[in-house]
Every structure is written in structure tokens, then in C-alpha cells.
Amino acid sequence: MVTLLILNYFFKPNKINKKKNFGGEIHFMQQTVNPYHFVTNCISGKWKMTILHHIHHYGKIRFNETKKTLGVSEKVLSQQLKELTHDGLVQRIQYNTIPLKVEYILTPLGEDLIPALDILYIWSIRRLTDLNLPIDPDAFKVHTELKYRDQLKDIMDTYMKKHPSVEE
């Protein structure tokens, strides 16, 4: 079902290319998808990578708590979670309680994406440092695991000396 939804997301039924060969015969070719465009589409959006990391870091998230923590609007968070769910990266779990309780967890596909997001995060921190651009202090609050400290120790130590309030 997810595969069909994802394919429909990228292929429009009327987007089949007609190609003539030298004999004048018409062949129908299905449009192909560039893998980089595919993954970019899945994780693009101002908050998607942050949401994925947030779920990974905490194991699960709840909508209202995440809205407050990230400072994202209700509309944007709702849309981003719907898209992540649609793309098979996040699962929405609804409990039949009063009041209604909804949690979001990573699917195995979402978990598979975390190492790639880690690489992008580390690259981004290094590049921001090289360009001498200010880094959001929250970036260091939630990325506390040893894998980040090992890769970014010099940058994080320098940053923490300049911004001691981040360690709180």
C-alpha cells in the first residue's frame, strides 16, 4: 500500500512519455525517478528532519508537546507529520481514550534514514562553522549522543565556551 502511495506521489497517470523509434512505432515509457529527488522529497520541508530526529531521540512524540518544544505552528506540524506518515517514515498511533491520545513513532524505514540524517547534521555543523555562521543553540541540546561528540568535539567545545547557557 505504501509503495503504491509513494509511486502515485511521483507518477501522474498522464505523465507517460511517448517515444517514437526510427520505424515510426510508438513506445510508452514510464517516467523514471531520480533517487536524490525521491529522498529530498521525503525529507524536504522546514521541520521534517528535525521531527524525525526528535522522534528518534525520544522514541515517540505527542503532537502538543512537540508543537511547544519545537515552536512550530499547529498547521505546519500537522502537515509535516501527515507527509512523513504518507511517505512511510512515521507511524501515527491513535489510542481510544478520552481525551484522545495520539503518538508518532518511527517506522523501520524512518529508522533506516537516521544514519543519513546524522551525516547531514554533522556536515552542516562543520560547514556552518567554516562559514562562520551562527548555529542555533538548540542544535547542541538535542544532539548529545556520543556519536555527535566524537565527530564534533572541537566545534561543540568551542561553541559551549562561547555560549555556556546552552549546557543547561
N, C-alpha and C positions, 0 to 999 in steps of 0.2 A: 504493500500500500504506500509506504513512504517513497519507494523507488518511483512509483507511478506519479505521485505528487511532485517529486523533485523533477522528473522528466517533463511533466506538464508546466512546471515553473520556468523551464528553459526553452522548451519547444512549443511553438504555437502551431496549431494544426495547419494553418495556411502558410507556414514558413518552410515548405518543402521546395528545394531548389530543383528546377528542371534543367537538364543539361543535354545538349544535342551532341552526338558524336559525328564523325565525318560522313557516315552513311545517312544522316538525317533522322536517325531514330532518336526518340526522346526517352531519356532515363531519369527516373526520380531518385534524388539523393537526399537522404536525411541529413539535416544540418548537424554539424559536429559541435562539441562544447570544448572550449579551451579549459584545461584543468585549473589554471590560475584564475580565470574568470569565475569558474564554478566556486572555488573556495572563497574568493573575495566576496562573491555574492552572499555566501553563507555567513560570513563574519563581518561584513561591512555594516555600518551603522554606528553612530556615535558611541553607543553603550554596549554593543553585543560582546566584544571581547572582555570588557570589564564584568559584565554579567556572568559570562562563562567562568571567568576566574573566581568571581565571588562565590558561585555555586560550588566550584571545585574546592575552594578554601574552607568553606563552612559545611560542605556535604549536602546542604539543601538550603533553599531560601524561601521566605514568605514575601508576598507582594508588598505589603505595607511597610514591613521592616526594611526591605531593600530600597523602597522609594525614599524613606527617611535617610538611610545610610548613604546612598549614592547622591541624593539630592536631584534626582531625575523626576521629570513630570510624570504624572499618572498615565497620560496618553502615550508618551514615548516609551515608558517601561512596558506598558501593556502591549504595544505594537512590537517592540523588540522581542519580548517573550513569545508572542504568537509566531513570529518569524523563526525564532530559534526552535520552537516546537515543531513548526511546519517542516523545517529542514532536518528534523530528526536528531538534533543535538541536545535538546532539553525535553524532559517529560513533565507534564503537568499532572499532579496528583490531587484529586479533589476528595475530601473526606465528607461524608454525610453527617455533619454535626451542625448544631446551632450554637453560635454563629458558624457559618460556612468556613471551613479551613482548607486552604489551597497551598500546596508546596510545589516547588520546582526542583528537580534533580537532574544531573547529567545522565544522558543515555551512554551506552558503551561508545557510540560514535563521538559524543561530546567529550568523553574521557580520552579517546584517541587523539583528539585535537589539542589537548592541554600541552603536551611537549612542544608542539609547533608554536603555540601562543607564548610559551616560556622563552623560546628562541627569539621571537619578535619583541618581547618585552626587554630582554637583555640587550638586543641590538639597539632598540630605541633609546634606552637609558644611556648607552655608550655614545650614540650619535648626538643626543641632546647635550651631553657633556662636551663632546668635541666642538659643537656649535656654540657652546656657552649659553644655551637657552635654559630658562628656569624650568625646573622639574616640579610637578605637582607633589607636595609633601606626602599626600595620601598614597602615592605610588610606593613609598617605602614602608608605610604602615601595614599594608596587606600582603606585601611580598616579603615575608620574613623568613621563609624556609631557607634551610642551609644551601640549597641549590642556587638561590639568588645571592646569598652572602659570598659563596665561593667564587662566583663569576664576577661580582660587582663590588667586592670588599673595598677596594681603594676608593671607588666613587661614592659608595654609601658612607664610609667613614668620614670622608671629606665633607659630604653633604650634612651628616649628623653634627659635625663640629660647627658648621655654619648655621644650622637650624636645630638647636638642642630640643626645642619643643616637640619635634616630630617623634622622639623616642617615647613620649608619654603614652 
